[in-house]
Amino acid sequence: MKKLLAAVAASLLMASASAQTVPAPTIAAKSWLLLDATSGQVIAAQDPDARIEPASLTKVMTAYVTFAALRDKRLTLDTMVNVSVRAWKVDASSSKMFIDPKVPVSVNDLLHGLMIQSGNDAAVALAEAVAGDEGTFVTLMNRESQRLGLKNTRWANPHGLPDANNYSTARDLSLMAAAVIRDFPEFYKIDSIKQFTYNKITQQNRNRLLWLDPSVDGMKTGHTASSGYSMIASARRPNGNAGERRLISVVLGTASDGVRTQESQKLLNWGFQNFDTVRLYSKGQAVATPPVWKGSAADVKIGFTRDVLVTVPKGVAGKMKPVLERKDPLVAPLARNAQVGTLKMMVDGKPLLALPVVTLDEVQEASIFGRAWDSMRLWMQ
C-alpha cells in the first residue's frame, strides 16, 4: 500500500509540472510553497526544500504532539498543569502567555496561549505536561515528523527559539500543517480565534489574515531576528460543484509582518483564482472490468483505493481524456490492490498525469482443469 501511495504521489508531480503553464506570482520571501490540501498537490513553489529556521512555526508540531496526547487520553483539556520555573523563565524577551508558577493552568488555556498568543512559556509547559520534560517531548516531535514524512526537518525545542538543530523546509511545513487540519480538525479551530485573554492580559492572534480574509481559518506566524517574518496560512473557499477546496500557503523569511501577510494573501488568491480541483474518480470506483485468465472469476474490477482528485489550471478539466494502459493478460492469482495498469489523463494529446490502477478484488486460481483450459486458450491467441 505504501508503494502504491508513493506511486500516486509521484504521478501527481506530472500534474504539478503541467500546472506551471500558469505563471507563478513573484513572492518576496526566501522560500515559499502553495499546497492544495484537497488534492495533496503542490501547485507552485520556490526553493521548497531549502533549510530554514522555522521560529514559532515550530509550535505547530508542539500542538500536533499535544493533540495526539489528548486523542490518546493521556491528557484532557481540563487537566491542570503546574507551571515549572523553567517554563516561566523561558527567554524573558520573547513571546509569552504570562503563566505563573504559583497558579496551575489548564491544557485548554495553554493550547490557546500557544497558538493564539504564540507563548514560548506555554510551549514548555505543554511539553512538560505531555512528556514529563522538554527533552523527551522533543523526541516525540521528531518521531511524529518522521512518521508524517517530514524528510528535512529536525526539532531541538518546542517553541522555535534559535537553535542550529531546529530547522525545516517549506515543503515539510506544508505537510505538517495539512496533517494538523486532517488529523485534528476539532482542535485546529483554535487557530481561527482572533484574541485570547489570560492572567488579565489580552493578546491578539498574529495572523493578520484572520481580519482581512474570511476564508482564512489558520495557521501560525513566526519571527526571529535571524529568520525574518514567516507564516503558514490556510483558507477554504467554494470549489464549484465539488464542495470546498483548501489551500495552504507557506511563506518564509520576509522582511516584515506586513510583507508576510501581503505575500501570503497574494499566494492564496493566485491559487484560488487560477486553478480548480476536480474529482476524477471515487474510492472503489471501477474504471474497467478486464478478463482474468486461470482464475476463479472470469474478470476483475480495477480502479483506485482512494478518491482521486487533481488540481489543474482553470479550463483544463473539461479537456481531460482518460487512456487506460493495462498489463494484459491478467493471470490469476491476483491479490487485492495489485497494480495492473496505468490511467493517463490526456490534454490535447499530451499526458497531464498518470495514475496507477489496481485490482479492487482478489482473484484466486481456478481448478487444475480451468487453468489447463485457459493455458490452451492463451497459447492459441
N, C-alpha and C positions, 0 to 999 in steps of 0.2 A: 504493500500500500504506500509506503514511504517513497519507493521508487516511482510509483505512478504519479503521486502528487508532485514529485520533483520534475517529472516529465511534463505535467500540466503547467507548472510554473515556468519551465524553460520555453514551452510553446508560446506562452503569453508574451515573452520577450519579443517575439516577432511582431505581435500587435503593437507593443510599445514602440518598436522601431518605426513601424508604419505611421504611428500617431505623430511622429515628428515632422510629417508633412505640414503640420500647423506650426508656424514659428513660435518658439517659446519666448516668453517675456524676458526682458532684462531685469534681473533681480539684484539689488545692491546688497549682496551678502557674500561671505566667504564660501559657503556651500549651501545648497538647498535641494529640496525634493518635494514633488507633489504625488501623493498616493491616492488612487481611487480605492477606498476601503471596501466598496461594494463588490468590485471585481477582483481586488487584490493586485491591481496592475499599477506600476509606476508610469505616470503619464509623461513626466519630464523631470529632469534633474541636472544639477551642475555639481561636479565633484562630490557625488553622494557617498563615496567611500573614504573621503579624506578624514583623517583622525582629528577630532576637535575636543575641546574642553566643554562638557555639557552643562557645567554650572548647575543651576537649580532644576534643570530638566531631569537631573538625577532623581529628583523627588517623585517622578512618575513611577520609576521602578520601586522606590520605597513604598509608594502607595500600593503598587501591584502585589508586593510580598505581604503587605498588611491585609489587603483584601483576601488573599489566599488563606491567611490565618483565620479571618472571620468566616470564610466559607467552610473551613475545616473545623470550625467551632473551638479553636484554641483560644479565641478571644470573642467577646461580644462588643457591640458598640457602647454598651453601658459599663464595660469593665473599667474600673478606676485604676489609674496608673500613678504610682508615687514618683514624683519628679526628682531625678538624681541631680546632684551638684554638677556633674559633667554636662547633662542636658541644659541646665540653667546657665552655665558659664560659656557655652559654645560661642566663640567669636562675637564679642560684645558689639562689634561694629556692623554685624551682618543682619539680615532679615530675621525677625523674631516674632513669636506669638506671645511672648511675655508670660510664660508659665512660671510658677513659684514653687520652690522645693517644699514649702510649708503647706501647699494646697494640692491634694490629688486631683487629677484631671481625667475626664473620660476619653476613651479611644475615639468616640464620635467627635468630641471637640478637637482632639489632636489631629484628626484627619482634615477637619475644616481649617485648622491652623496651618497644616502642611500645604494643602492645595490652593487655598484662597489667599492666605497671608504669606505663604512661602516661608514658614518659620523653620529655621535651622534647628532651633531648640525642640520643636515638635518632631522633627525627623529623628533626632537622637532618642527622644522619649519613646517614640513608636518602636524604634529598633530594639531598645531595651525591653519593652513590653512584649514584643513578639519573640525575641531570641535570647533574652537574658543579658546580652551585652552587644556592643556595636560591632565587634569583630565577627561574631557568629552570624549576625544579621547580614553583614556584607557577603559572607559566604553564601547565604541563601539568595541574595541578589544576583550573584554571579551564576549560581546554579540555575535559577529561573531564566536568566539571559541565554544560557546555553540551550536550555530546553526550547526556548522560543525562536532559536536560530539567529540570535544576535552574534554574528561571527567576528565583529571587530569592536567589541565593547568590553570594558572591564571597569568594575566599580571598586572604589577604595574607601568610600564612606557613604552614608545615607542622605547627605544634604547637598553635595556638589561643591563644597568649598575647595579651592585649588589644591590639586594633588596630581603629580605626574602619572600616577597609576589609576587615575579616574578619567576615562576617555570613552568616546563613542563616535558614531558617524550619523549623517543624515538618514541613511538607509536604515540603520539599526533603530534609530529613534522613531522612525515612522512605523516599523514593525512593533515596537514596544507600545506605542500609542494605540495602534489597531488592536493589540491584544487586550489592553485595558478595557476598551469600548466593547469588544466582543465577549470577553470573559466575565466582566463585572459591570454590566450596564446600570445596575441598581446603585452602585457606589460612584460610578462615573458622573452621575448627576451633580455631585458636589462641585465639579469644575465649573458649572454654569452659574453658581451663586456669586453675586457681584460684590458682596462685602460680608464681613464677619466680625462680631464683637466678642472679645474675651478679655477678662480682667479689666473691664470698663474701657477698653481700648478698641476702637473700630478701625479696621484697615480694609482698603478696597482691593479687589482682585486686580492683579497687574495685567491681566489680559484685556486690553482696551477694546478689542473687537466685540466683547460682550455687549458693549454700549453702542457700537457702530453697525453691527450686522446681526439681525435677529436670527439668522440661520446658524450662527456660531454658538456652540454649546460647550466649549473647552478648547485648549487643554492645559498648557503651562508655559510660563516665561522663565528666562534665566539670564543672569548677568553677573559678570565679574570684570574687573579692570582688564584682565588678560584675555578673556574670552569674547568680550563685546556683548551685544544685546542679541538674544536668541528667543525663538518662540516655536512651539508646536501648537498649531491651531486646527480645529476640526469643525466642519459645518455640514448640515444636512439640508438639501433642497429637493423639490419635486423633480422626478425623472420621467416626465411624460406620463404614459400609461403604465409605467413599470414601477410605480410607487416612489419611494425616496432613494436618494443617492447620497453617499457620504464621501467627502474628500478630507484628507489630512495633509496639511502643509507643514514642512519643517524648514525654517529659515534661521541660519546660524551665522553669528559673527557680524551683525550690522553695527552701524555707528551710534545708534540711539534708540530709545524706547519708541519714539515716533516713527523711525525708519522701519523697525521690525514690524510694527503694526501696519504701516502702509504697504510694505512688501508682502506681508502675509495676506492681506486683503487682496492685493493685486493678483497673487498667485491663485488664490481660491476662485476669484471671479473669472480669471482666464480659463481655469479648468472647467467650471460650470458652463461658461458661455460657448466654449469651442468643442466640447466633447459630450457624447452620450454613452451611457452604459446600458447595454442590451442583453437580455437573457436569450441565449441561443438554444439551450436545451435544459431540461429539468433532470434532477437526480432520478435515475432509474428509467428514464425515457429511452425506448428502443429506437435507434436510428436505422436499423436494418435487422432482418432475421435470416441470416445465411444458412445454407445446409451444412450439416455436420456428417463426416464420414466415420464409420466404425463406432458409432455412438449409440447410447441407449435412447437418445432422442434424435429425431430427423433434422432438427435445426436448433438454433440458439439465438436468443435476443442479445444484441450488442448495443452498447451505449456508454453512459458515464455514471460514475459512482457519486457525483456531486452535481449541484447546479452549475452550469457553465455560463458565466457572464463575461462580457468583454467590453472594454472601453475603446471607442473609436471616434474619430473626428465626426462632427455633425454632417449628416448627409451620406455617410458611408454605409450605415447599417442596411439601408434598403438595397444596396448594390451587392451585398454579400451572397455568394452562392456556394453551397456545400459540395465537396467532391470527396467521396469515400474511397480510400485505398485499403483493401483487405489483404491479409496474409493467407490467401487461399492455396490449397484446400485446407479447411479446418478439420483436423483429425482428433478424435477422442483418444484419451480422456482430456477434457478441458476443465481447468479449475475456474471457479468463480473469480472475477476481476482480473483474468488473464488478458494482456493486451493482444488484440488480434487485428489491429489496423490503425489507420490514422485518418481523421477527418480534417480536410483542408478547407478553410473558408477563403474563397477566391473573390477578388475585386478587380474587374477589368482584365481578367485573365492572369492576374498575379496573386500569389499566396499572401494573405494577410496574417493568418496564423494557422498552426497545425495542432490538433488535439488528439491525444491517444484514446482510442476506442477499446473498450474492454467487454468481456463476456459478463452478462448480468445474471447468468445462472451457471451452475455446474453441470457438465455432461459426462457421465461415466461411460466406460467402454461397453459396447454391445456384447452379446454372446459370441462364442467362437464361430458360430455359423454366420452371424451377422457381420463379423469382422472379415471373414473369408469372402463373403459375397461382395462387400464394399471394396476389398482389395482387388478383386477381379474387375469390378467396375472402374476403379481408378486406373488399373493397367490398360483398360480398353480405351480410355479417354485420349 
